Amino acid sequence: MTPNTLPDAFADLGSWMEWSLPTMGERSAQRQACSISDLEAFYHAMLPRMADVLDFLAEIAPDDAPAEAMALLHLAHSFAEVAPAVECFGQPAVSYGYDVARFIPGPEWAREPSGQ
């Protein structure tokens, strides 16, 4: 379960915890369910912090990550999910693209640390 808190250095991102989703499917569904203005708001909140987020996460062993660090990792994953929609498509979905509801990630896509 994702905690409701982030590491102290990232408390300013706490209002975006609804994006701290542990699976690719959940992140994709969240992106699809939002308006482009919602995606842009999340994107613009995360973008200036991403260098710090990635530096912080690079210092933590994934299998030993505290729950707050995992919540931050999930936010970073959501940023990666949203970025193409904002930067390239200008909408939550890809027009005439593959229906993401049909995509079911297999075990090879499970990039979470063991036990997550």
Buried (B, 14 or more C-beta within 10 A) or exposed (E): EBEEBBBEEBEEBEEBBEBBBBBBBBBBBBBBEBEBEBBBBBBEBBEEBBEEBEEBBEEBEBEEBEEBBBBBBBBBBBBEBBBEBBEEBEEBBEEEEEEBEEEEEEEEEEEBBEEB
